[in-house]
Amino acid sequence: MTQPTCDNKKNVSGSSILGKVLRVIGRYKLLLVLSLVLAAASVILQLYIPILFGQAVDTIVDEGHVDFTALLILLKNILSLTFLSAVAVWIMNMINNTLAFRTVRDIRRRAIRQIQVLPLSYLDAGSTGDVVQRVTADTDQLSDGLLMGLTQLFSGVVTIVVTLVFMFSKNVPVSVMVVLLTPVSFLVSKFIASRTYSLFSKQTAIRGRQTAYINEMISGAKIVKAFGHEKQAEATFDAMNDELREASEKAVFYSSLTNPSTRAVNNVIYALVALVGAFMIMGGSLTVGGLTVLLAYANQYMKPFNDISSVITELQNALACAARVFDLVEAEPEVPEAPQLLPPAEGNIKIEDMSFSYDPARPLIEDFSFEAKPGMKIAIVGPTGCGKTTFINLLMRFYDVNSGSISVDGHDIREVTRHSLRENFGMVLQESWLKNATVRDNITLGDTSFSDEAIKAAAKEAHSWEFIRRMPQGLDTLITDEALSQGQKQLLCITRVMLTLPPMLILDEATSSIDTMTELRIQNAFDKLMKGRTSFIVAHRLSTIRSADIILVMKDGHIIEQGAHDELIAKGGFYKNLYEAQFAGRE
């Protein structure tokens, strides 16, 4: 089983990404059609104006002979068409804004939903900052590119088609010449654009790494300062920043060549139209007003190519960012849920021949077998990296076993929903997590079925009520993850478990950040809570698990010893060495 990564290493083309974006936009067909209709209306109105200008020029017969009545009517019509065209463009832009922002909103929703169903292996393999970059900054870039692209592409395509119709109705030879020369502009634009997409992909990938690094340095600022790592951190960031600058300069430079190159080609076409038209006037097959119309149309026909090429940088950047977002959105989710629900558990857990490894080349847990009876208190000890926390991750089904099975009350945990499995466990980890919300919401996690009295009782059991009641608004105080000490955060997590009273418990270094006096009090509360509940305790401080019914001693992914504390000490094996090493200083 290969490990997924957050890096965008798929060889995807800009056209395939554009197709994915267009499929999302396709949900808003009515707005899309309305935008196209308004684009066509505005273009037709704008392109009819040169005909009126040509007729206005032809009202000037010669010196002193001007048909002012006809000229005045033509000028009024020109003003009216200009106003109507401006209104159509304004409404079209409003619709394009709605289309772009709704499309990005839908993609963001898909990204957030996808994060909820992605396996932890995907998120563990990448950095948090890079994932945040994809959902926020990359989608913003996509929004900007879409907005400019929709506005220019819709109007541009309609302008090209309608202009050709008007041009051919006026003069076929000149129109044919313009059409035959157009591919030159296309080829120049395509040649440059095909080389800029890879540059923008590289730019967005570096930007993602930089965001991840900034996030890492800010969240670990105390560690950086404590170990005097400021200079090295700054040097690393400077190197990354220079790499981003170099990639950005190349991407923008090469993409910016598109606009002047296509303008140069289009200016040559415009000059040829003027030259051929001048000869036709001398031959009597074209009037001065007719040439004015053709020059206006030649300019209008070539303008969309200039407009599209002028935003090619934004479009290429948007597609590169979209590739990273779709890489997240289309990542392979967790194994689909089984339809069966796990009923309220009694706590009989059986593990048979379980094997698991994060990397197939590096086995971690092999042939692990164990059975926990309801109400048992099981402690898991062993050196760092032996598989203790991995075992907990497998028990909670954050990862699935490679072989063997884990069952709860006779139900294989892969054959029940993850939600119903996790509802039966109360979990307190060494690393606490809080959201930006009230104390009440952080304890209940949004479950409104708990009364204030029940929350207070749980807080008192967990010894968190002392600092909660001193807060400005008590349970209604808004807090953030940074507002509390690590010990206070851990007490709130313990309060969650005390409130829900689940049938099974997992305590992974649950009191590691709490002072000794409070730990003793909480330990008593845990002892009451664990009565009649199957409990798994991961602890490095062996004094806290002496009362466990069974102690599993793990090493290199295997259970090498198991039994009660006194039994293991009497055996004189690995556990005794661990215990004596931990207390040798005191003795």
C-alpha atoms as one frame of an Amber mdcrd trajectory, in Angstrom:
protein
   0.000   0.000   0.000   1.638   3.212  -1.173   1.534   6.326   0.933  -0.412
   9.223  -0.563   1.197  12.607  -0.464   0.032  16.196  -0.553   2.500  17.133
  -3.271   1.057  17.815  -6.663   3.141  15.415  -8.704   0.526  14.282 -11.177
   1.294  15.056 -14.780  -1.895  16.909 -15.592  -2.396  19.269 -18.502  -3.931
  22.709 -18.343  -6.739  21.638 -20.682  -7.796  18.736 -18.423  -7.862  21.040
 -15.383  -9.871  23.610 -17.363 -12.328  20.847 -18.240 -12.786  20.039 -14.537
 -13.393  23.691 -13.698 -15.900  24.017 -16.546 -17.794  20.962 -15.273 -18.209
  22.726 -11.924 -19.344  25.919 -13.693 -21.782  23.808 -15.743 -24.036  23.464
 -12.683 -25.099  27.060 -13.242 -26.307  26.624 -16.834 -28.942  29.380 -16.587
 -26.405  31.998 -15.486 -23.954  30.714 -18.085 -26.507  31.009 -20.910 -27.620
  34.445 -19.697 -23.999  35.640 -19.638 -23.460  34.364 -23.191 -26.667  36.043
 -24.396 -25.651  39.354 -22.830 -22.134  38.993 -24.253 -23.616  38.424 -27.712
 -25.999  41.373 -27.317 -23.259  43.757 -26.169 -20.914  42.653 -28.959 -23.568
  42.940 -31.694 -24.477  46.418 -30.473 -20.812  47.461 -30.359 -20.101  46.012
 -33.801 -23.081  47.705 -35.404 -21.696  51.083 -34.342 -18.841  51.028 -36.957
 -21.467  50.578 -39.688 -23.224  53.714 -38.440 -19.891  55.557 -38.315 -19.174
  54.464 -41.904 -22.572  55.771 -42.986 -21.873  59.007 -41.103 -18.587  59.416
 -42.990 -20.389  58.857 -46.291 -22.919  61.664 -45.476 -20.016  64.022 -46.185
 -20.240  64.098 -49.977 -17.679  66.858 -50.532 -16.817  70.305 -49.214 -20.009
  72.153 -48.310 -22.235  69.207 -49.084 -23.109  67.412 -45.799 -26.453  65.695
 -45.049 -26.779  67.052 -41.476 -30.261  65.558 -40.944 -29.038  62.032 -41.665
 -25.826  62.686 -39.697 -27.784  63.778 -36.594 -29.997  60.668 -36.711 -26.915
  58.452 -37.054 -25.206  60.119 -34.076 -28.322  59.631 -31.914 -28.422  55.956
 -32.876 -24.705  55.589 -32.025 -25.262  57.082 -28.554 -28.286  54.832 -27.926
 -26.414  51.675 -28.961 -23.405  52.671 -26.821 -25.644  53.064 -23.747 -27.447
  49.738 -24.309 -24.137  47.953 -24.857 -22.729  49.415 -21.610 -25.789  48.189
 -19.643 -25.450  44.692 -21.157 -21.731  44.572 -20.235 -22.470  45.722 -16.669
 -25.100  43.000 -16.130 -22.829  40.409 -17.780 -19.983  41.304 -15.402 -22.328
  40.946 -12.414 -23.330  37.475 -13.621 -19.688  36.502 -14.230 -18.843  37.612
 -10.678 -21.606  35.369  -9.351 -20.453  32.462 -11.528 -16.809  32.760 -10.458
 -17.505  33.103  -6.732 -20.107  30.321  -6.659 -17.745  28.014  -8.523 -14.928
  28.682  -6.049 -17.372  28.313  -3.143 -18.415  24.873  -4.464 -14.790  23.789
  -4.909 -13.964  24.926  -1.363 -16.946  23.003  -0.029 -15.754  19.893  -1.844
 -12.247  20.418  -0.458 -13.477  20.712   3.147 -15.759  17.682   2.757 -12.867
  15.759   1.233 -10.589  16.588   4.153 -13.188  15.027   6.476 -13.083  11.707
   4.594  -9.398  11.563   3.682  -7.399   8.923   5.528  -5.048  10.236   8.186
  -2.182   8.789   6.140  -2.800  11.489   3.494  -2.775  14.326   6.012   0.146
  12.869   7.963   2.221  12.593   4.775   1.960  16.317   3.984   2.072  19.549
   5.925  -0.886  21.390   7.420   0.248  24.672   5.860   0.230  23.199   2.348
  -3.331  21.891   2.760  -4.433  25.304   4.103  -2.740  26.959   1.102  -4.773
  24.812  -1.288  -8.126  25.516   0.348  -7.573  29.276   0.812  -4.912  31.010
  -1.310  -5.026  28.613  -4.281  -8.816  28.892  -4.549  -8.506  32.704  -4.341
  -6.109  32.632  -7.299  -8.567  30.387  -9.131 -11.353  32.884  -8.425  -9.337
  35.804  -9.829  -8.380  33.842 -12.934 -11.936  32.645 -13.507 -13.338  36.140
 -13.161 -10.959  37.562 -15.759 -11.215  34.475 -17.951 -15.022  34.392 -18.019
 -15.253  38.098 -18.821 -12.637  38.001 -21.591 -13.446  34.588 -23.077 -17.213
  35.005 -23.354 -16.995  38.443 -24.924 -13.956  37.481 -26.994 -15.462  34.407
 -28.651 -18.709  36.194 -29.484 -16.774  39.231 -30.769 -14.696  37.084 -33.129
 -17.739  35.252 -34.563 -19.973  38.317 -34.976 -17.137  40.453 -36.378 -16.456
  37.874 -39.089 -20.133  37.888 -40.045 -20.148  41.693 -40.374 -16.806  41.742
 -42.208 -17.859  39.162 -44.782 -21.087  41.089 -45.353 -19.009  44.179 -46.181
 -16.038  42.844 -48.145 -15.165  39.204 -48.803 -11.530  39.512 -50.088 -10.341
  41.583 -47.114 -12.191  39.304 -44.678 -10.582  36.184 -46.173  -7.139  37.798
 -45.855  -7.740  38.564 -42.141  -8.984  35.017 -41.424  -5.989  33.421 -43.195
  -3.529  35.504 -41.163  -5.251  34.858 -37.819  -3.595  31.439 -37.134  -0.230
  33.221 -36.914  -1.456  35.030 -33.787  -2.861  31.767 -32.401   0.387  29.874
 -32.952   2.477  32.556 -31.239   0.123  32.606 -28.245  -0.057  28.789 -27.970
   3.746  28.423 -28.259   4.339  30.701 -25.268   1.340  29.538 -23.170   2.306
  25.854 -23.451   5.625  26.634 -21.754   4.290  28.854 -18.976   1.880  26.335
 -17.377   4.715  24.197 -15.981   6.386  27.334 -14.601   3.223  28.386 -12.768
   2.796  24.829 -11.431   6.297  25.043  -9.973   5.528  28.474  -8.516   2.370
  27.305  -6.702   4.143  24.205  -5.345   6.933  26.369  -3.864   4.347  28.764
  -2.443   2.637  25.822  -0.721   5.944  24.728   0.847   6.606  28.277   1.968
   3.172  28.572   3.609   3.777  25.281   5.413   7.164  26.507   6.638   5.732
  29.825   7.880   2.986  27.935   9.723   5.600  25.655  11.279   7.819  28.552
  12.406   4.926  30.538  13.909   3.396  27.559  15.753   6.845  26.564  17.045
   8.126  30.085  17.775   8.946  29.283  21.407  11.041  26.253  20.423  12.856
  28.275  17.739  13.754  30.976  20.264  14.586  28.557  23.056  17.174  26.753
  20.915  18.525  29.883  19.221  17.405  28.687  15.786  16.381  32.142  14.513
  19.313  32.614  12.110  18.970  29.139  10.606  15.186  29.562  10.267  15.702
  32.910   8.560  18.317  31.428   6.217  16.006  28.553   5.278  13.147  30.974
   4.607  15.399  33.253   2.536  16.457  30.312   0.378  12.840  29.295  -0.113
  11.841  32.903  -0.811  14.587  33.252  -3.432  13.417  30.029  -5.062   9.857
  31.387  -5.178  11.056  34.739  -6.543  13.050  33.043  -9.307  10.146  30.758
 -10.269   7.675  33.694 -10.210   9.926  35.922 -12.322  10.337  33.229 -14.966
   6.614  32.420 -15.033   5.525  36.059 -15.290   8.261  36.964 -17.786   7.489
  34.185 -20.249   3.721  34.595 -19.915   3.999  38.380 -20.401   5.593  37.799
 -23.816   2.244  36.585 -25.130   0.502  39.939 -25.210   3.150  42.017 -27.038
   3.805  39.144 -29.469   0.152  38.811 -30.466  -0.219  42.602 -30.619   2.717
  42.793 -33.048   1.122  40.172 -35.308  -2.283  41.867 -35.122  -0.784  45.273
 -35.943   0.720  43.782 -39.113  -2.721  42.419 -40.071  -4.283  45.833 -39.400
  -1.695  47.550 -41.639  -2.331  45.058 -44.440  -6.091  45.739 -44.262  -5.405
  49.481 -44.564  -3.036  48.942 -47.505  -5.350  46.596 -49.434  -8.345  48.849
 -48.689  -6.489  51.917 -50.032  -5.837  50.152 -53.348  -9.508  49.100 -53.519
 -10.645  52.728 -52.979  -8.417  53.818 -55.867  -9.968  51.037 -57.963 -13.461
  52.250 -57.099 -14.608  49.013 -55.414 -14.611  50.489 -51.880 -15.609  53.827
 -50.363 -13.754  55.737 -47.663 -16.640  54.971 -45.257 -16.407  51.298 -46.202
 -12.673  51.236 -45.415 -13.406  52.923 -42.058 -15.842  50.122 -41.243 -13.354
  47.394 -42.301 -10.527  48.923 -40.240 -12.825  49.169 -37.234 -13.851  45.528
 -37.667 -10.256  44.383 -38.176  -9.382  46.101 -34.888 -12.436  44.623 -33.138
 -11.649  41.176 -34.548  -8.084  41.222 -33.252  -8.923  42.879 -29.909 -10.184
  39.641 -28.232  -6.855  37.946 -28.984  -5.060  40.861 -27.314  -7.466  40.814
 -24.354  -7.152  37.083 -23.814  -3.374  37.168 -24.114  -3.241  40.083 -21.645
  -4.783  37.894 -18.928  -2.859  34.760 -19.871  -0.713  35.154 -16.730  -3.767
  35.065 -14.474  -5.303  32.174 -16.410  -2.142  30.052 -16.296  -1.664  30.808
 -12.604  -5.325  29.987 -11.914  -5.081  26.646 -13.714  -1.878  25.732 -11.847
  -3.610  26.531  -8.528  -6.715  24.623  -9.652  -4.528  21.562 -10.333  -3.357
  21.603  -6.688  -6.914  22.049  -5.394  -8.274  19.198  -7.548  -5.357  17.021
  -6.451  -6.737  17.414  -2.914 -10.405  17.156  -3.915  -9.851  13.992  -5.979
  -7.511  12.246  -3.519  -8.572   8.712  -2.674 -10.833   8.843   0.403 -11.010
   6.402   3.283 -12.282   2.890   2.680 -16.081   3.297   2.254 -18.177   2.925
   5.367 -19.950  -0.334   6.123 -23.708   0.172   6.642 -23.853  -1.686   9.988
 -23.901   0.255  13.267 -22.021  -0.911  16.355 -24.517  -1.131  19.234 -23.563
   0.214  22.699 -20.510  -1.873  23.536 -19.945  -4.137  26.503 -16.185  -3.781
  26.003 -15.048  -7.212  24.809 -12.166  -6.474  22.435 -10.388  -9.242  20.542
  -7.310  -8.761  18.356  -6.225 -11.681  16.167  -2.947 -11.925  14.211  -2.931
  -8.182  13.530  -0.133  -6.727  11.383   0.354  -3.119  10.318   3.050  -0.847
   8.909   3.058   2.697   7.588   5.677   1.715   5.029   5.618  -1.828   3.531
   9.421  -1.851   3.590   9.497  -1.206   7.368   7.264  -3.598   9.373   5.967
  -2.134  12.636   3.316  -4.324  14.306   3.382  -8.019  13.413   1.212 -10.973
  14.495  -0.318  -9.008  17.398  -2.966 -10.988  19.307  -4.767 -10.052  22.517
  -8.195 -10.200  24.141  -9.630  -7.670  26.618 -12.604  -8.711  28.708 -15.306
  -6.162  29.641 -14.235  -3.889  32.476 -10.544  -4.718  32.235  -7.914  -2.018
  32.768  -5.135  -2.582  30.235  -1.899  -0.610  30.320   0.434  -0.423  27.326
   4.089   0.350  27.963   7.309   0.157  26.016  10.107   2.235  24.533   9.424
   5.115  22.150   8.474   3.928  18.667   7.427   0.437  19.693   3.857   0.902
  18.367   1.829   2.013  21.403   0.132   5.025  19.779  -0.163   3.129  16.490
  -2.121   0.446  18.330  -4.515   3.136  19.607  -4.881   4.538  16.062  -5.818
   1.067  14.803  -8.251   0.524  17.678 -10.040   3.799  16.809  -9.764   2.921
  13.095  -7.818   6.040  12.186  -5.839   3.497  10.170  -6.944   0.061   8.965
  -4.924  -3.050   9.715  -2.945  -4.616   6.859  -3.886  -8.127   7.967  -5.634
  -9.828  10.848  -8.621  -8.282  12.623  -9.859  -6.204  15.552 -13.356  -6.927
  16.846 -15.571  -5.299  19.489 -18.222  -7.587  21.031 -17.775  -9.949  18.101
 -18.129  -7.209  15.432 -15.141  -6.664  13.133 -14.554  -2.907  13.345 -14.165
  -2.745   9.528 -17.761  -3.975   9.202 -19.323  -1.164  11.272 -19.414   2.606
  10.708 -16.492   4.585  12.049 -18.862   6.990  13.811 -20.661   4.232  15.744
 -17.281   2.697  16.685 -15.830   5.969  17.952 -19.036   6.805  19.856 -18.212
   3.865  22.122 -14.772   5.214  23.015 -13.785   8.129  25.222 -10.339   9.372
  24.273  -7.894  11.721  26.000  -4.610  12.315  24.187  -1.331  13.876  25.154
  -1.912  16.555  22.507  -5.102  18.483  23.271  -7.272  20.168  20.660  -9.624
  23.110  21.191 -11.657  25.129  18.721 -12.328  28.874  18.757 -15.612  28.747
  20.666 -17.030  28.937  24.167 -15.861  26.694  26.994 -19.267  24.957  26.861
 -18.947  24.188  23.140 -15.419  22.878  23.628 -16.637  20.466  26.306 -19.860
  19.326  24.586 -18.504  19.683  21.006 -21.789  21.308  20.027 -24.100  18.694
  21.585 -26.924  20.747  23.128 -28.471  17.801  25.001 -26.229  18.335  28.056
 -27.483  20.623  30.834 -25.279  23.171  32.595 -25.553  21.113  35.775 -24.190
  18.018  34.001 -21.331  20.032  32.483 -20.445  21.555  35.865 -20.524  18.133
  37.531 -18.179  16.703  34.868 -15.888  19.741  35.201 -15.696  19.266  38.960
 -14.845  15.574  38.513 -12.092  16.555  36.057 -10.925  19.393  38.356 -11.356
  21.948  35.545 -14.191  23.844  37.254 -11.736  25.822  39.391 -10.312  27.751
  36.418 -13.562  27.726  34.384 -15.545  29.550  37.100 -12.837  32.234  37.306
 -13.262  33.088  33.616 -15.162  36.317  32.750 -18.307  34.554  31.476 -17.731
  31.095  32.944 -18.913  28.399  30.525 -19.843  31.099  27.975 -16.312  32.512
  27.785 -14.891  32.482  24.264 -11.499  30.781  24.142  -8.897  29.917  21.523
  -6.298  27.160  21.395  -3.654  29.689  22.494  -5.701  31.179  25.355  -5.146
  28.323  27.814  -2.124  26.516  29.165  -1.412  22.976  27.992  -2.559  21.657
  31.354  -5.865  23.552  31.214  -6.508  22.294  27.685  -5.899  18.739  28.813
  -8.307  19.197  31.733 -11.032  20.330  29.313 -10.415  17.209  27.199 -10.755
  15.074  30.324 -13.998  16.916  31.112 -15.391  15.808  27.727 -14.873  12.174
  28.709 -16.310  12.701  32.199 -19.419  14.211  30.576 -20.135  11.525  27.960
 -19.265   8.452  30.096 -18.476   6.119  27.157 -18.370   2.322  27.617 -14.658
   2.158  26.685 -11.760   4.499  27.441  -8.426   5.311  25.799  -5.993   7.418
  27.842  -2.800   8.218  25.945  -0.567  10.114  28.393  -3.797  11.818  29.527
  -2.214  13.644  32.485   1.205  14.438  30.993   0.735  18.232  31.182  -0.927
  18.414  34.604   0.724  19.194  37.932   1.308  16.317  40.356  -1.352  17.330
  42.904  -4.093  17.681  40.268  -2.919  14.464  38.610  -3.470  12.522  41.834
  -7.000  13.915  42.114  -7.802  13.163  38.473  -6.335   9.686  38.832  -8.886
   9.013  41.569 -11.645  10.304  39.280 -10.354   8.091  36.455 -10.313   5.087
  38.779 -14.024   5.644  39.483 -14.732   6.206  35.776 -12.868   3.059  34.686
 -14.841   0.749  36.959 -16.891  -1.527  34.697 -15.360   0.039  31.555 -12.745
  -1.512  29.302  -9.850   0.939  29.477  -6.572   1.242  27.582  -3.875   3.362
  29.199  -0.688   4.393  27.417   1.792   5.742  29.956   5.481   6.421  30.280
   5.220   7.027  34.020   4.923   3.444  35.196   3.761   4.478  38.673   0.377
   5.463  37.170  -0.409   1.975  35.835   0.580  -0.277  38.746  -3.104  -1.023
  39.449  -3.815  -2.174  35.840  -5.356  -5.642  35.449  -2.975  -6.421  32.591
   0.152  -4.618  31.462   1.140  -5.193  27.830   4.854  -4.671  27.313   5.580
  -3.825  23.688   8.863  -3.821  21.840   9.385  -3.545  18.075   5.661  -4.047
  17.429   5.343  -7.264  19.435   3.918  -8.026  22.877   6.971  -9.445  24.616
   5.454  -9.613  28.118   2.009  -9.358  29.686   0.606  -9.658  33.168  -0.040
  -7.678  36.358   2.624  -5.355  37.779   3.781  -7.722  40.550   3.908 -10.678
  38.156   6.077  -8.800  35.668   8.431  -7.580  38.381   8.757 -11.137  39.652
   9.644 -12.380  36.148  12.650 -10.072  36.103  12.279  -9.332  32.384  12.090
  -6.241  30.192   9.322  -4.570  32.258  11.372  -4.885  35.444  14.318  -3.213
  33.706  12.038  -0.349  32.547  10.555   0.060  36.006  13.860   0.009  37.825
  15.447   2.384  35.304  12.628   4.864  35.926  12.877   4.726  39.720  16.587
   4.055  40.148  17.292   7.735  40.806  14.776   7.930  43.624  15.982   4.752
  45.252
